[in-house]
Amino acid sequence: MQASGKLSVTVRRQDMEDELEEHRGLAILDERTRALLPPDSARPIDVRTRWSLRVRYRRQLTSTLFFSHVTFYQPATDDMADRFTADAMTAAEVALSAVLALTSTLHHHYDNEGGRRGAESDVDGQLLLGLRARF
């Protein structure tokens, strides 16, 4: 079960050579999570109320090169310094033609309570390389 409220601001600018988009959002989320097979040390139902701050930046650097970055910072409302998650995703895309593009995405996730909830580490990351086709 989840409830949320959100406020966002988006700034877009486009001229002949450049396209830029910046987005900032603030939300408050209330979540209830139930573990399917909880370990003995975990609570069967975890209730978390947290803020969610999102910053997104997208820019067309040249006619064929695109860059984007999104960061989420989600602290608990009752302990913002010691209970939080942070996600960052950075992507680049190089257009090979009007249809094909090479893509690269780096995703980094940090959850300072992940180990306490049974994860192997508080940090997780991915590097994805791909070829995208638009139809």
GIQUIRA-V248844 format. One record per residue. N is the residue number from 1. RES is the residue in one small letter. SS is DSSP state (2 for helix, 1 for strand, 0 for the rest). NEAR is the number of other C-alpha atoms within 10 Angstrom. Layout:
# GIQUIRA-V248844
n=(N | N)
res=(RES | RES)
ss=(SS | SS)
near=(NEAR | NEAR)
This chain:
# GIQUIRA-V248844
n=(1 | 2 | 3 | 4 | 5 | 6 | 7 | 8 | 9 | 10 | 11 | 12 | 13 | 14 | 15 | 16 | 17 | 18 | 19 | 20 | 21 | 22 | 23 | 24 | 25 | 26 | 27 | 28 | 29 | 30 | 31 | 32 | 33 | 34 | 35 | 36 | 37 | 38 | 39 | 40 | 41 | 42 | 43 | 44 | 45 | 46 | 47 | 48 | 49 | 50 | 51 | 52 | 53 | 54 | 55 | 56 | 57 | 58 | 59 | 60 | 61 | 62 | 63 | 64 | 65 | 66 | 67 | 68 | 69 | 70 | 71 | 72 | 73 | 74 | 75 | 76 | 77 | 78 | 79 | 80 | 81 | 82 | 83 | 84 | 85 | 86 | 87 | 88 | 89 | 90 | 91 | 92 | 93 | 94 | 95 | 96 | 97 | 98 | 99 | 100 | 101 | 102 | 103 | 104 | 105 | 106 | 107 | 108 | 109 | 110 | 111 | 112 | 113 | 114 | 115 | 116 | 117 | 118 | 119 | 120 | 121 | 122 | 123 | 124 | 125 | 126 | 127 | 128 | 129 | 130 | 131 | 132 | 133 | 134 | 135)
res=(m | q | a | s | g | k | l | s | v | t | v | r | r | q | d | m | e | d | e | l | e | e | h | r | g | l | a | i | l | d | e | r | t | r | a | l | l | p | p | d | s | a | r | p | i | d | v | r | t | r | w | s | l | r | v | r | y | r | r | q | l | t | s | t | l | f | f | s | h | v | t | f | y | q | p | a | t | d | d | m | a | d | r | f | t | a | d | a | m | t | a | a | e | v | a | l | s | a | v | l | a | l | t | s | t | l | h | h | h | y | d | n | e | g | g | r | r | g | a | e | s | d | v | d | g | q | l | l | l | g | l | r | a | r | f)
ss=(0 | 1 | 1 | 1 | 1 | 1 | 1 | 1 | 1 | 1 | 1 | 1 | 1 | 1 | 0 | 0 | 0 | 0 | 1 | 1 | 1 | 1 | 1 | 1 | 1 | 1 | 1 | 1 | 1 | 1 | 1 | 1 | 1 | 1 | 0 | 0 | 0 | 0 | 0 | 0 | 0 | 0 | 0 | 0 | 1 | 1 | 1 | 1 | 1 | 1 | 1 | 1 | 1 | 1 | 1 | 1 | 1 | 1 | 1 | 1 | 0 | 0 | 0 | 0 | 1 | 1 | 1 | 1 | 1 | 1 | 1 | 1 | 1 | 1 | 1 | 1 | 0 | 0 | 0 | 0 | 0 | 0 | 0 | 1 | 1 | 1 | 1 | 1 | 1 | 1 | 1 | 1 | 1 | 1 | 1 | 0 | 0 | 0 | 0 | 1 | 1 | 1 | 1 | 1 | 1 | 1 | 1 | 1 | 1 | 1 | 1 | 0 | 0 | 0 | 2 | 2 | 2 | 0 | 0 | 0 | 0 | 0 | 1 | 1 | 1 | 1 | 1 | 1 | 1 | 1 | 1 | 1 | 1 | 0 | 0)
near=(8 | 11 | 10 | 13 | 11 | 12 | 10 | 12 | 10 | 12 | 10 | 11 | 10 | 11 | 7 | 5 | 9 | 12 | 16 | 16 | 15 | 17 | 15 | 16 | 15 | 17 | 15 | 18 | 17 | 16 | 13 | 12 | 13 | 12 | 12 | 8 | 8 | 13 | 11 | 7 | 9 | 13 | 13 | 14 | 12 | 12 | 14 | 17 | 18 | 23 | 22 | 22 | 19 | 19 | 18 | 18 | 17 | 19 | 19 | 18 | 13 | 12 | 11 | 13 | 15 | 17 | 18 | 18 | 18 | 18 | 19 | 18 | 17 | 23 | 22 | 19 | 17 | 12 | 10 | 12 | 9 | 11 | 16 | 20 | 20 | 18 | 18 | 18 | 18 | 18 | 18 | 18 | 20 | 18 | 17 | 13 | 9 | 10 | 10 | 14 | 17 | 15 | 16 | 15 | 18 | 15 | 17 | 16 | 17 | 17 | 20 | 16 | 15 | 16 | 12 | 13 | 18 | 13 | 12 | 10 | 14 | 16 | 16 | 14 | 13 | 11 | 12 | 11 | 14 | 11 | 13 | 14 | 12 | 7 | 5)
